[in-house]
Amino acid sequence: MTSLIALPPGAPHIPCGEPTCKLRAPVWPHLAMWTRDVREKEPTASVMPWNDNANPGPWGDPPKGNDGARPDDGGRGREEPPRRPPPPPPPPLGPNLSEITRRLSEMLNRFRQGPGGQGVSPPVVGAIVGAVVVVWALTGVYTVQANEEAVITRFGSYDRSVGPGLHYHLPIPMEQAELVPVTNQNTTVIGGASGAEVPEESLMLTGDENIVDLLFVVQWHISSAADYLFRVRKPDDTVKAVAESAMREVVGRSPLKPILTTGRGEIQSQTLALMQKILDNYHAGVTVDAVQIQSANPPTEVVPAYQDIAKAGQDAQSAINDANTYRNRVVNEAKGDAAKVVQAANGYKQQAVREAQGQADAFNQIDAQYRRAPAVTRQRIYIETMQNVLTHNRKVIVDAKGATAPIILPPDAFRATSPPTAPAPAPAPPAAPATAAQPEGNGQ
């Protein structure tokens, strides 16, 4: 409720609220100036109702003398000019404490007396107090979601941790619960995004004193909510600082070429192990899940030189591939020729063995026939041998003994003929039968 304080004529209008009065800042200069002007215009002697001729007050006019003069004018018999009534005193500039106190006392009295002046009944007071206690007790009810873990502190000190569900702790401020998402996958980016790099984080010195611009991402989750809240200050910033430090240490031990080509997997695994070791020493309550290198490139200023190096490497790899192709072709051809020779030798071996086996079988058969009839067998062997020898001979043998008619030779008897193809060597006659037949000749 807003009321207005009565001010003298010419004073600025000041809104005032109950129970205290608040003056806005722009009003004060005008009020001070008005007070100064009023004081300057007031007479030195104070004018009171009983000596103010224009306003005599409740006692009426003072008695007059015979000449019409008032007793206090010294019989001069002249009237003084009417004076302007003095302005009322200015209102207090601050809140009226006595008024505030009075109103508070009235409010308390009305509350004690109640309706009809009988006062507040004890059941009403008990109900009010009970409602306040119930509301205060309900401040200890809290719910933990499936991906969260609640950390309970008692008077600011860690007391326990609870899992998902509906729980209760002592009312505030005795105990408080802080919920921590322990199953969420957190991601920390070091070096900035592609195209928006942060050189202070991405530029690293390699083991062979080269510089690499490396961007990578760390994925982690909270393994201990209590350690995460109370062991380390600003754990998210701590994870980022540990990740950058671990990557710089691993890159500082590795040459540039594996980082740019095929050694990223080893660098990622080493960085993860080193990060986890440092965070465990800090008792940060954090588990590192993965370290992934997004890009690894040389600094922008030397990219053309590295492109030339990469092109030369590709040319060298192409030459190596061509050499390997030629080697494989020559080696395979040589292996084929060797296999062919080996197979031919195996065939000849089988042929020689079979032929020798056949000759041995034929000799055994002749030996068996010879033992049955030596003379007939010897004669047959002789005739077959002479037939084989004389079949390819151009000589003509004529036995003129007892011949009476001329012998007519065929016209192509002495004609030159092409040399016949050498037949396969015939099995030589065994020496054992000839030796065995010699005693029989001697016996004849």
KOLZARO-488352 format. One record per residue (C-alpha): x, y, z; chain. Coordinates in Angstrom, 3 decimals. Example, Ala and Ser with C-alpha at 12.3 -4.5 7.8 and 13.67 -1.06 7.14 Angstrom:
2
px = 12.300 py = -4.500 pz = 7.800 lumlum = A $
px = 13.670 py = -1.060 pz = 7.140 lumlum = A $
This chain:
444
px = 0.000 py = 0.000 pz = 0.000 lumlum = A $
px = 1.364 py = 3.421 pz = -0.942 lumlum = A $
px = 0.571 py = 6.645 pz = 0.932 lumlum = A $
px = 1.627 py = 10.238 pz = 0.381 lumlum = A $
px = 3.379 py = 12.351 pz = 2.981 lumlum = A $
px = 1.976 py = 15.852 pz = 3.292 lumlum = A $
px = 4.537 py = 18.410 pz = 2.221 lumlum = A $
px = 4.481 py = 22.182 pz = 2.354 lumlum = A $
px = 3.422 py = 24.118 pz = -0.703 lumlum = A $
px = 6.139 py = 24.094 pz = -3.330 lumlum = A $
px = 7.784 py = 20.919 pz = -2.033 lumlum = A $
px = 8.325 py = 18.031 pz = -4.474 lumlum = A $
px = 5.853 py = 15.173 pz = -4.452 lumlum = A $
px = 7.434 py = 12.095 pz = -2.766 lumlum = A $
px = 5.802 py = 8.653 pz = -2.901 lumlum = A $
px = 6.152 py = 6.732 pz = 0.325 lumlum = A $
px = 5.355 py = 3.086 pz = 1.067 lumlum = A $
px = 4.420 py = 1.460 pz = 4.298 lumlum = A $
px = 5.969 py = 0.626 pz = 6.715 lumlum = A $
px = 9.124 py = 2.344 pz = 5.483 lumlum = A $
px = 9.495 py = 5.347 pz = 3.235 lumlum = A $
px = 11.816 py = 5.074 pz = 0.240 lumlum = A $
px = 12.814 py = 8.257 pz = -1.556 lumlum = A $
px = 14.002 py = 8.052 pz = -5.097 lumlum = A $
px = 17.369 py = 9.549 pz = -5.865 lumlum = A $
px = 16.180 py = 12.445 pz = -8.107 lumlum = A $
px = 13.920 py = 13.841 pz = -5.263 lumlum = A $
px = 16.646 py = 14.520 pz = -2.740 lumlum = A $
px = 18.343 py = 17.482 pz = -4.534 lumlum = A $
px = 15.007 py = 19.339 pz = -4.941 lumlum = A $
px = 14.002 py = 18.728 pz = -1.297 lumlum = A $
px = 17.336 py = 19.955 pz = 0.034 lumlum = A $
px = 17.181 py = 23.056 pz = -2.164 lumlum = A $
px = 13.593 py = 23.819 pz = -1.001 lumlum = A $
px = 14.588 py = 23.444 pz = 2.683 lumlum = A $
px = 17.517 py = 25.862 pz = 2.203 lumlum = A $
px = 15.300 py = 28.465 pz = 0.541 lumlum = A $
px = 12.709 py = 28.268 pz = 3.346 lumlum = A $
px = 15.327 py = 28.708 pz = 6.059 lumlum = A $
px = 16.831 py = 31.694 pz = 4.300 lumlum = A $
px = 13.414 py = 33.401 pz = 4.072 lumlum = A $
px = 12.367 py = 32.770 pz = 7.743 lumlum = A $
px = 12.716 py = 35.711 pz = 10.166 lumlum = A $
px = 15.193 py = 35.586 pz = 12.974 lumlum = A $
px = 12.538 py = 35.686 pz = 15.690 lumlum = A $
px = 10.205 py = 32.769 pz = 15.774 lumlum = A $
px = 6.509 py = 33.591 pz = 15.365 lumlum = A $
px = 4.204 py = 31.778 pz = 17.791 lumlum = A $
px = 0.379 py = 31.727 pz = 17.818 lumlum = A $
px = 0.116 py = 33.957 pz = 20.935 lumlum = A $
px = 2.277 py = 36.741 pz = 19.499 lumlum = A $
px = 1.014 py = 36.482 pz = 15.923 lumlum = A $
px = -1.451 py = 39.356 pz = 15.397 lumlum = A $
px = -2.784 py = 37.926 pz = 12.186 lumlum = A $
px = -3.464 py = 34.501 pz = 13.713 lumlum = A $
px = -4.164 py = 35.027 pz = 17.490 lumlum = A $
px = -4.809 py = 31.376 pz = 18.263 lumlum = A $
px = -7.513 py = 29.769 pz = 20.429 lumlum = A $
px = -7.466 py = 32.513 pz = 23.170 lumlum = A $
px = -8.790 py = 35.214 pz = 20.902 lumlum = A $
px = -7.475 py = 38.716 pz = 20.308 lumlum = A $
px = -5.413 py = 40.385 pz = 23.011 lumlum = A $
px = -7.036 py = 43.319 pz = 24.903 lumlum = A $
px = -6.645 py = 46.778 pz = 23.381 lumlum = A $
px = -5.957 py = 50.128 pz = 25.039 lumlum = A $
px = -8.002 py = 53.353 pz = 24.937 lumlum = A $
px = -6.302 py = 54.425 pz = 21.751 lumlum = A $
px = -6.888 py = 51.171 pz = 20.121 lumlum = A $
px = -3.336 py = 49.966 pz = 20.631 lumlum = A $
px = -2.415 py = 46.671 pz = 22.112 lumlum = A $
px = -0.667 py = 46.493 pz = 25.468 lumlum = A $
px = 2.496 py = 45.001 pz = 23.970 lumlum = A $
px = 2.978 py = 47.713 pz = 21.398 lumlum = A $
px = 4.108 py = 50.314 pz = 23.931 lumlum = A $
px = 1.086 py = 52.617 pz = 23.461 lumlum = A $
px = 2.229 py = 53.484 pz = 19.972 lumlum = A $
px = -1.325 py = 52.977 pz = 18.710 lumlum = A $
px = -0.255 py = 51.585 pz = 15.294 lumlum = A $
px = -0.951 py = 48.152 pz = 13.872 lumlum = A $
px = 1.738 py = 45.917 pz = 12.506 lumlum = A $
px = 1.252 py = 44.412 pz = 9.078 lumlum = A $
px = -0.052 py = 40.847 pz = 9.085 lumlum = A $
px = 2.615 py = 38.213 pz = 8.873 lumlum = A $
px = 2.598 py = 35.052 pz = 6.743 lumlum = A $
px = 2.094 py = 31.875 pz = 8.789 lumlum = A $
px = 5.260 py = 29.859 pz = 9.124 lumlum = A $
px = 5.545 py = 26.703 pz = 7.000 lumlum = A $
px = 5.111 py = 23.411 pz = 8.745 lumlum = A $
px = 8.270 py = 21.500 pz = 9.558 lumlum = A $
px = 9.548 py = 19.272 pz = 6.727 lumlum = A $
px = 8.730 py = 15.593 pz = 6.993 lumlum = A $
px = 11.444 py = 13.216 pz = 8.127 lumlum = A $
px = 13.663 py = 12.051 pz = 5.275 lumlum = A $
px = 14.069 py = 8.497 pz = 6.582 lumlum = A $
px = 11.583 py = 5.803 pz = 7.639 lumlum = A $
px = 9.488 py = 6.555 pz = 10.723 lumlum = A $
px = 10.659 py = 3.848 pz = 13.136 lumlum = A $
px = 8.054 py = 4.607 pz = 15.712 lumlum = A $
px = 5.253 py = 4.159 pz = 13.180 lumlum = A $
px = 6.729 py = 0.860 pz = 11.993 lumlum = A $
px = 6.978 py = -0.386 pz = 15.559 lumlum = A $
px = 3.436 py = 0.617 pz = 16.298 lumlum = A $
px = 2.028 py = -1.216 pz = 13.289 lumlum = A $
px = 4.010 py = -4.371 pz = 14.037 lumlum = A $
px = 2.678 py = -4.337 pz = 17.587 lumlum = A $
px = -0.881 py = -4.036 pz = 16.289 lumlum = A $
px = -0.397 py = -6.982 pz = 13.937 lumlum = A $
px = 0.961 py = -9.157 pz = 16.759 lumlum = A $
px = -1.898 py = -8.195 pz = 19.047 lumlum = A $
px = -4.478 py = -9.053 pz = 16.398 lumlum = A $
px = -2.789 py = -12.431 pz = 15.874 lumlum = A $
px = -2.791 py = -13.170 pz = 19.647 lumlum = A $
px = -6.377 py = -12.147 pz = 20.151 lumlum = A $
px = -7.737 py = -13.946 pz = 17.065 lumlum = A $
px = -11.289 py = -13.571 pz = 15.841 lumlum = A $
px = -13.565 py = -12.265 pz = 18.529 lumlum = A $
px = -10.612 py = -11.412 pz = 20.777 lumlum = A $
px = -10.272 py = -14.935 pz = 22.160 lumlum = A $
px = -6.736 py = -15.612 pz = 20.901 lumlum = A $
px = -5.241 py = -18.396 pz = 18.718 lumlum = A $
px = -6.186 py = -21.914 pz = 19.773 lumlum = A $
px = -3.363 py = -24.445 pz = 20.491 lumlum = A $
px = -4.535 py = -26.936 pz = 17.783 lumlum = A $
px = -4.069 py = -24.275 pz = 15.122 lumlum = A $
px = -0.554 py = -23.543 pz = 16.348 lumlum = A $
px = 0.244 py = -27.272 pz = 16.431 lumlum = A $
px = -1.094 py = -27.747 pz = 12.891 lumlum = A $
px = 1.047 py = -24.898 pz = 11.601 lumlum = A $
px = 4.158 py = -26.222 pz = 13.328 lumlum = A $
px = 3.432 py = -29.775 pz = 12.099 lumlum = A $
px = 3.021 py = -28.596 pz = 8.513 lumlum = A $
px = 6.354 py = -26.798 pz = 8.693 lumlum = A $
px = 8.050 py = -29.911 pz = 10.102 lumlum = A $
px = 6.551 py = -32.154 pz = 7.386 lumlum = A $
px = 7.667 py = -29.825 pz = 4.616 lumlum = A $
px = 11.145 py = -29.706 pz = 6.124 lumlum = A $
px = 11.286 py = -33.508 pz = 6.432 lumlum = A $
px = 10.230 py = -33.960 pz = 2.791 lumlum = A $
px = 13.349 py = -32.127 pz = 1.631 lumlum = A $
px = 15.218 py = -35.414 pz = 2.195 lumlum = A $
px = 13.317 py = -37.339 pz = -0.525 lumlum = A $
px = 15.204 py = -37.646 pz = -3.821 lumlum = A $
px = 15.241 py = -39.863 pz = -6.947 lumlum = A $
px = 18.324 py = -41.274 pz = -8.704 lumlum = A $
px = 17.976 py = -42.049 pz = -12.423 lumlum = A $
px = 19.306 py = -45.197 pz = -14.105 lumlum = A $
px = 22.406 py = -43.463 pz = -15.458 lumlum = A $
px = 23.222 py = -41.656 pz = -12.207 lumlum = A $
px = 24.775 py = -42.244 pz = -8.815 lumlum = A $
px = 23.982 py = -40.104 pz = -5.767 lumlum = A $
px = 26.722 py = -38.890 pz = -3.441 lumlum = A $
px = 25.416 py = -38.073 pz = 0.056 lumlum = A $
px = 27.260 py = -35.528 pz = 2.169 lumlum = A $
px = 26.565 py = -35.038 pz = 5.879 lumlum = A $
px = 27.353 py = -31.513 pz = 7.039 lumlum = A $
px = 29.536 py = -31.121 pz = 3.932 lumlum = A $
px = 31.546 py = -34.337 pz = 4.462 lumlum = A $
px = 31.225 py = -37.417 pz = 2.231 lumlum = A $
px = 29.067 py = -40.097 pz = 3.854 lumlum = A $
px = 27.909 py = -42.668 pz = 1.251 lumlum = A $
px = 26.957 py = -43.334 pz = -2.381 lumlum = A $
px = 23.659 py = -44.832 pz = -3.537 lumlum = A $
px = 22.439 py = -46.241 pz = -6.832 lumlum = A $
px = 19.313 py = -45.650 pz = -8.926 lumlum = A $
px = 15.881 py = -45.506 pz = -7.299 lumlum = A $
px = 13.857 py = -43.515 pz = -4.769 lumlum = A $
px = 15.848 py = -42.736 pz = -1.606 lumlum = A $
px = 15.768 py = -40.589 pz = 1.508 lumlum = A $
px = 18.408 py = -38.710 pz = 3.447 lumlum = A $
px = 18.309 py = -36.487 pz = 6.493 lumlum = A $
px = 16.623 py = -33.151 pz = 5.785 lumlum = A $
px = 18.567 py = -30.177 pz = 4.577 lumlum = A $
px = 20.969 py = -28.854 pz = 5.808 lumlum = A $
px = 22.075 py = -31.972 pz = 7.694 lumlum = A $
px = 22.509 py = -34.083 pz = 4.541 lumlum = A $
px = 22.513 py = -33.248 pz = 0.864 lumlum = A $
px = 22.548 py = -35.408 pz = -2.297 lumlum = A $
px = 24.472 py = -34.616 pz = -5.466 lumlum = A $
px = 23.631 py = -36.641 pz = -8.590 lumlum = A $
px = 26.473 py = -37.685 pz = -10.901 lumlum = A $
px = 25.901 py = -39.293 pz = -14.368 lumlum = A $
px = 28.262 py = -42.276 pz = -14.116 lumlum = A $
px = 27.251 py = -44.162 pz = -17.301 lumlum = A $
px = 27.311 py = -41.259 pz = -19.757 lumlum = A $
px = 30.041 py = -41.334 pz = -22.391 lumlum = A $
px = 32.028 py = -38.096 pz = -22.190 lumlum = A $
px = 34.114 py = -36.812 pz = -25.089 lumlum = A $
px = 37.073 py = -34.448 pz = -24.849 lumlum = A $
px = 38.548 py = -32.921 pz = -28.018 lumlum = A $
px = 42.206 py = -31.839 pz = -28.021 lumlum = A $
px = 43.570 py = -29.678 pz = -30.805 lumlum = A $
px = 40.236 py = -28.338 pz = -32.024 lumlum = A $
px = 38.141 py = -29.517 pz = -34.958 lumlum = A $
px = 39.339 py = -30.030 pz = -38.513 lumlum = A $
px = 39.610 py = -26.611 pz = -40.123 lumlum = A $
px = 39.503 py = -24.849 pz = -36.741 lumlum = A $
px = 42.684 py = -26.100 pz = -35.111 lumlum = A $
px = 44.094 py = -24.716 pz = -31.881 lumlum = A $
px = 47.867 py = -24.546 pz = -32.516 lumlum = A $
px = 48.629 py = -24.342 pz = -28.799 lumlum = A $
px = 47.165 py = -27.847 pz = -28.392 lumlum = A $
px = 47.711 py = -29.519 pz = -31.771 lumlum = A $
px = 51.370 py = -28.758 pz = -32.607 lumlum = A $
px = 53.684 py = -31.384 pz = -31.067 lumlum = A $
px = 57.387 py = -32.219 pz = -31.326 lumlum = A $
px = 58.262 py = -35.739 pz = -32.487 lumlum = A $
px = 61.188 py = -37.925 pz = -31.484 lumlum = A $
px = 63.180 py = -37.053 pz = -34.638 lumlum = A $
px = 62.788 py = -33.288 pz = -33.987 lumlum = A $
px = 59.956 py = -32.724 pz = -36.444 lumlum = A $
px = 56.655 py = -30.969 pz = -35.823 lumlum = A $
px = 53.280 py = -32.653 pz = -36.374 lumlum = A $
px = 49.801 py = -31.088 pz = -36.293 lumlum = A $
px = 47.770 py = -33.726 pz = -34.438 lumlum = A $
px = 44.058 py = -33.699 pz = -33.538 lumlum = A $
px = 42.625 py = -36.443 pz = -31.326 lumlum = A $
px = 39.560 py = -37.279 pz = -29.212 lumlum = A $
px = 39.379 py = -38.941 pz = -25.782 lumlum = A $
px = 36.286 py = -40.872 pz = -24.670 lumlum = A $
px = 35.872 py = -41.519 pz = -20.932 lumlum = A $
px = 33.296 py = -42.128 pz = -18.218 lumlum = A $
px = 33.052 py = -41.656 pz = -14.445 lumlum = A $
px = 34.000 py = -44.782 pz = -12.527 lumlum = A $
px = 33.827 py = -43.379 pz = -8.959 lumlum = A $
px = 31.395 py = -40.533 pz = -8.288 lumlum = A $
px = 32.894 py = -39.686 pz = -4.887 lumlum = A $
px = 36.434 py = -39.402 pz = -6.231 lumlum = A $
px = 35.168 py = -37.438 pz = -9.226 lumlum = A $
px = 33.529 py = -34.836 pz = -6.955 lumlum = A $
px = 35.980 py = -34.525 pz = -4.067 lumlum = A $
px = 39.439 py = -35.690 pz = -5.164 lumlum = A $
px = 40.147 py = -33.379 pz = -8.114 lumlum = A $
px = 39.113 py = -29.802 pz = -8.712 lumlum = A $
px = 37.563 py = -29.300 pz = -12.195 lumlum = A $
px = 37.867 py = -32.944 pz = -13.314 lumlum = A $
px = 36.868 py = -32.196 pz = -16.931 lumlum = A $
px = 39.762 py = -29.769 pz = -17.332 lumlum = A $
px = 42.017 py = -32.276 pz = -15.586 lumlum = A $
px = 41.149 py = -35.007 pz = -18.116 lumlum = A $
px = 41.914 py = -32.656 pz = -21.007 lumlum = A $
px = 45.247 py = -31.574 pz = -19.506 lumlum = A $
px = 46.266 py = -35.191 pz = -18.800 lumlum = A $
px = 45.308 py = -36.258 pz = -22.347 lumlum = A $
px = 47.389 py = -33.514 pz = -23.945 lumlum = A $
px = 50.368 py = -34.232 pz = -21.690 lumlum = A $
px = 50.252 py = -37.989 pz = -22.333 lumlum = A $
px = 49.980 py = -37.550 pz = -26.118 lumlum = A $
px = 52.915 py = -35.137 pz = -26.167 lumlum = A $
px = 55.036 py = -37.634 pz = -24.223 lumlum = A $
px = 54.193 py = -40.524 pz = -26.570 lumlum = A $
px = 54.692 py = -38.418 pz = -29.720 lumlum = A $
px = 57.973 py = -37.132 pz = -28.311 lumlum = A $
px = 59.272 py = -40.726 pz = -28.226 lumlum = A $
px = 58.098 py = -41.626 pz = -31.772 lumlum = A $
px = 59.501 py = -40.598 pz = -35.185 lumlum = A $
px = 57.354 py = -38.639 pz = -37.616 lumlum = A $
px = 56.835 py = -41.282 pz = -40.314 lumlum = A $
px = 54.901 py = -43.842 pz = -38.197 lumlum = A $
px = 52.687 py = -41.053 pz = -36.876 lumlum = A $
px = 51.751 py = -39.984 pz = -40.407 lumlum = A $
px = 51.391 py = -43.521 pz = -41.835 lumlum = A $
px = 50.890 py = -46.832 pz = -40.058 lumlum = A $
px = 51.889 py = -46.223 pz = -36.424 lumlum = A $
px = 48.766 py = -44.494 pz = -35.168 lumlum = A $
px = 47.312 py = -47.573 pz = -33.485 lumlum = A $
px = 50.391 py = -48.066 pz = -31.318 lumlum = A $
px = 50.443 py = -44.373 pz = -30.378 lumlum = A $
px = 46.757 py = -44.471 pz = -29.392 lumlum = A $
px = 47.212 py = -47.519 pz = -27.153 lumlum = A $
px = 50.301 py = -46.063 pz = -25.448 lumlum = A $
px = 48.508 py = -42.744 pz = -24.832 lumlum = A $
px = 45.485 py = -44.502 pz = -23.313 lumlum = A $
px = 47.643 py = -46.545 pz = -20.934 lumlum = A $
px = 49.637 py = -43.487 pz = -19.836 lumlum = A $
px = 46.470 py = -41.397 pz = -19.300 lumlum = A $
px = 44.857 py = -44.087 pz = -17.163 lumlum = A $
px = 47.995 py = -44.413 pz = -15.041 lumlum = A $
px = 48.131 py = -40.660 pz = -14.359 lumlum = A $
px = 44.405 py = -40.383 pz = -13.567 lumlum = A $
px = 44.632 py = -43.357 pz = -11.200 lumlum = A $
px = 47.482 py = -41.642 pz = -9.370 lumlum = A $
px = 45.262 py = -38.550 pz = -9.051 lumlum = A $
px = 42.325 py = -40.695 pz = -7.800 lumlum = A $
px = 40.175 py = -38.793 pz = -10.301 lumlum = A $
px = 37.480 py = -41.487 pz = -10.513 lumlum = A $
px = 37.684 py = -41.516 pz = -14.336 lumlum = A $
px = 38.134 py = -44.455 pz = -16.742 lumlum = A $
px = 39.483 py = -43.766 pz = -20.240 lumlum = A $
px = 37.626 py = -45.814 pz = -22.864 lumlum = A $
px = 39.350 py = -44.842 pz = -26.118 lumlum = A $
px = 41.856 py = -42.453 pz = -27.691 lumlum = A $
px = 41.272 py = -41.768 pz = -31.399 lumlum = A $
px = 43.598 py = -39.727 pz = -33.621 lumlum = A $
px = 41.409 py = -37.711 pz = -35.990 lumlum = A $
px = 44.180 py = -36.305 pz = -38.182 lumlum = A $
px = 47.967 py = -36.144 pz = -38.178 lumlum = A $
px = 49.567 py = -33.798 pz = -40.707 lumlum = A $
px = 52.751 py = -31.796 pz = -41.000 lumlum = A $
px = 52.523 py = -28.050 pz = -40.341 lumlum = A $
px = 50.897 py = -25.975 pz = -43.081 lumlum = A $
px = 54.158 py = -24.247 pz = -43.975 lumlum = A $
px = 55.887 py = -27.489 pz = -45.039 lumlum = A $
px = 52.947 py = -29.337 pz = -46.619 lumlum = A $
px = 54.326 py = -29.009 pz = -50.227 lumlum = A $
px = 57.642 py = -30.583 pz = -49.189 lumlum = A $
px = 55.860 py = -33.475 pz = -47.473 lumlum = A $
px = 53.701 py = -33.964 pz = -50.560 lumlum = A $
px = 56.865 py = -34.343 pz = -52.642 lumlum = A $
px = 58.182 py = -36.846 pz = -50.112 lumlum = A $
px = 54.939 py = -38.787 pz = -50.257 lumlum = A $
px = 55.022 py = -38.822 pz = -54.075 lumlum = A $
px = 58.612 py = -40.096 pz = -54.044 lumlum = A $
px = 57.604 py = -42.783 pz = -51.594 lumlum = A $
px = 54.757 py = -43.841 pz = -53.859 lumlum = A $
px = 57.120 py = -44.024 pz = -56.846 lumlum = A $
px = 59.549 py = -46.134 pz = -54.827 lumlum = A $
px = 56.743 py = -48.446 pz = -53.763 lumlum = A $
px = 55.629 py = -48.764 pz = -57.408 lumlum = A $
px = 59.155 py = -49.746 pz = -58.445 lumlum = A $
px = 59.315 py = -52.280 pz = -55.634 lumlum = A $
px = 56.001 py = -53.769 pz = -56.754 lumlum = A $
px = 57.250 py = -54.086 pz = -60.368 lumlum = A $
px = 60.439 py = -55.810 pz = -59.181 lumlum = A $
px = 58.425 py = -58.193 pz = -57.047 lumlum = A $
px = 56.200 py = -59.002 pz = -60.022 lumlum = A $
px = 59.214 py = -59.809 pz = -62.242 lumlum = A $
px = 60.795 py = -61.895 pz = -59.501 lumlum = A $
px = 57.636 py = -63.885 pz = -58.991 lumlum = A $
px = 57.349 py = -64.556 pz = -62.738 lumlum = A $
px = 60.958 py = -65.700 pz = -63.131 lumlum = A $
px = 60.893 py = -67.798 pz = -59.980 lumlum = A $
px = 57.663 py = -69.473 pz = -61.005 lumlum = A $
px = 58.995 py = -70.231 pz = -64.486 lumlum = A $
px = 62.178 py = -71.696 pz = -63.020 lumlum = A $
px = 60.153 py = -73.765 pz = -60.608 lumlum = A $
px = 58.057 py = -75.010 pz = -63.521 lumlum = A $
px = 61.102 py = -75.988 pz = -65.576 lumlum = A $
px = 62.630 py = -77.718 pz = -62.579 lumlum = A $
px = 59.416 py = -79.630 pz = -61.969 lumlum = A $
px = 59.328 py = -80.592 pz = -65.652 lumlum = A $
px = 62.899 py = -81.918 pz = -65.531 lumlum = A $
px = 62.187 py = -83.806 pz = -62.343 lumlum = A $
px = 59.081 py = -85.373 pz = -63.862 lumlum = A $
px = 61.021 py = -86.372 pz = -67.044 lumlum = A $
px = 63.738 py = -87.954 pz = -64.927 lumlum = A $
px = 61.159 py = -89.827 pz = -62.936 lumlum = A $
px = 59.589 py = -91.089 pz = -66.178 lumlum = A $
px = 62.932 py = -92.225 pz = -67.575 lumlum = A $
px = 63.670 py = -93.924 pz = -64.302 lumlum = A $
px = 60.407 py = -95.793 pz = -64.425 lumlum = A $
px = 61.033 py = -96.714 pz = -68.082 lumlum = A $
px = 64.558 py = -98.011 pz = -67.428 lumlum = A $
px = 63.389 py = -99.994 pz = -64.443 lumlum = A $
px = 60.508 py = -101.520 pz = -66.398 lumlum = A $
px = 62.749 py = -102.380 pz = -69.377 lumlum = A $
px = 65.346 py = -103.951 pz = -67.127 lumlum = A $
px = 62.617 py = -105.870 pz = -65.394 lumlum = A $
px = 61.323 py = -107.064 pz = -68.769 lumlum = A $
px = 64.770 py = -108.157 pz = -69.954 lumlum = A $
px = 65.306 py = -110.009 pz = -66.716 lumlum = A $
px = 61.964 py = -111.764 pz = -67.129 lumlum = A $
px = 62.815 py = -112.687 pz = -70.762 lumlum = A $
px = 66.213 py = -114.024 pz = -69.711 lumlum = A $
px = 64.595 py = -116.143 pz = -67.040 lumlum = A $
px = 62.159 py = -117.555 pz = -69.573 lumlum = A $
px = 64.991 py = -118.379 pz = -72.061 lumlum = A $
px = 67.020 py = -119.947 pz = -69.288 lumlum = A $
px = 64.113 py = -122.176 pz = -68.405 lumlum = A $
px = 63.708 py = -123.312 pz = -72.034 lumlum = A $
px = 67.424 py = -123.833 pz = -72.411 lumlum = A $
px = 67.545 py = -126.093 pz = -69.401 lumlum = A $
px = 64.856 py = -128.234 pz = -70.988 lumlum = A $
px = 66.431 py = -128.415 pz = -74.521 lumlum = A $
px = 69.868 py = -126.890 pz = -74.745 lumlum = A $
px = 70.650 py = -127.747 pz = -78.407 lumlum = A $
px = 67.362 py = -126.589 pz = -79.813 lumlum = A $
px = 67.410 py = -123.440 pz = -77.764 lumlum = A $
px = 70.986 py = -122.661 pz = -78.792 lumlum = A $
px = 70.158 py = -123.162 pz = -82.467 lumlum = A $
px = 67.082 py = -120.943 pz = -82.194 lumlum = A $
px = 69.000 py = -118.195 pz = -80.460 lumlum = A $
px = 71.693 py = -118.325 pz = -83.120 lumlum = A $
px = 69.236 py = -118.100 pz = -85.979 lumlum = A $
px = 67.337 py = -115.188 pz = -84.352 lumlum = A $
px = 70.582 py = -113.360 pz = -83.740 lumlum = A $
px = 71.820 py = -113.768 pz = -87.343 lumlum = A $
px = 68.405 py = -112.670 pz = -88.578 lumlum = A $
px = 68.570 py = -109.515 pz = -86.535 lumlum = A $
px = 72.121 py = -108.794 pz = -87.696 lumlum = A $
px = 71.688 py = -109.570 pz = -91.402 lumlum = A $
px = 68.278 py = -107.917 pz = -91.752 lumlum = A $
px = 69.798 py = -104.451 pz = -91.977 lumlum = A $
px = 72.964 py = -105.499 pz = -93.917 lumlum = A $
px = 73.376 py = -104.828 pz = -97.751 lumlum = A $
px = 75.768 py = -107.698 pz = -98.268 lumlum = A $
px = 74.645 py = -110.742 pz = -100.325 lumlum = A $
px = 76.099 py = -114.078 pz = -99.373 lumlum = A $
px = 75.853 py = -116.756 pz = -102.012 lumlum = A $
px = 76.684 py = -120.349 pz = -101.324 lumlum = A $
px = 77.876 py = -121.553 pz = -104.751 lumlum = A $
px = 78.384 py = -125.050 pz = -103.630 lumlum = A $
px = 76.131 py = -127.280 pz = -105.632 lumlum = A $
px = 74.551 py = -124.332 pz = -107.552 lumlum = A $
px = 73.739 py = -125.042 pz = -111.231 lumlum = A $
px = 71.587 py = -122.083 pz = -112.225 lumlum = A $
px = 72.461 py = -118.380 pz = -112.168 lumlum = A $
px = 71.423 py = -116.474 pz = -109.174 lumlum = A $
px = 69.251 py = -113.438 pz = -109.933 lumlum = A $
px = 69.483 py = -110.671 pz = -107.369 lumlum = A $
px = 66.681 py = -108.143 pz = -106.914 lumlum = A $
px = 67.260 py = -104.706 pz = -108.541 lumlum = A $
px = 67.271 py = -102.813 pz = -105.279 lumlum = A $
px = 69.727 py = -105.095 pz = -103.590 lumlum = A $
px = 72.598 py = -102.593 pz = -103.863 lumlum = A $
px = 70.512 py = -99.390 pz = -103.950 lumlum = A $
px = 71.423 py = -96.845 pz = -101.310 lumlum = A $
px = 68.824 py = -96.582 pz = -98.682 lumlum = A $
px = 68.319 py = -94.116 pz = -95.844 lumlum = A $
px = 69.771 py = -95.286 pz = -92.618 lumlum = A $
px = 67.118 py = -97.072 pz = -90.714 lumlum = A $
px = 65.954 py = -95.762 pz = -87.422 lumlum = A $
px = 67.853 py = -97.373 pz = -84.679 lumlum = A $
px = 65.520 py = -99.767 pz = -82.958 lumlum = A $
px = 65.332 py = -100.137 pz = -79.283 lumlum = A $
px = 68.225 py = -102.206 pz = -78.002 lumlum = A $
px = 67.318 py = -105.836 pz = -77.851 lumlum = A $
px = 68.052 py = -107.737 pz = -74.688 lumlum = A $
px = 71.465 py = -109.326 pz = -74.825 lumlum = A $
px = 71.490 py = -113.096 pz = -74.600 lumlum = A $
px = 72.504 py = -114.292 pz = -71.216 lumlum = A $
px = 76.055 py = -115.547 pz = -70.870 lumlum = A $
px = 75.109 py = -118.311 pz = -68.495 lumlum = A $
px = 73.434 py = -120.559 pz = -71.101 lumlum = A $
px = 76.391 py = -120.227 pz = -73.529 lumlum = A $
px = 78.794 py = -121.207 pz = -70.824 lumlum = A $
px = 76.615 py = -124.107 pz = -69.855 lumlum = A $
px = 76.421 py = -125.291 pz = -73.499 lumlum = A $
px = 80.201 py = -125.476 pz = -73.971 lumlum = A $
px = 80.564 py = -128.786 pz = -72.152 lumlum = A $
px = 77.900 py = -130.247 pz = -74.380 lumlum = A $
px = 79.868 py = -129.306 pz = -77.544 lumlum = A $
px = 82.956 py = -130.814 pz = -76.132 lumlum = A $
px = 81.035 py = -133.947 pz = -75.422 lumlum = A $
px = 80.080 py = -134.221 pz = -79.114 lumlum = A $
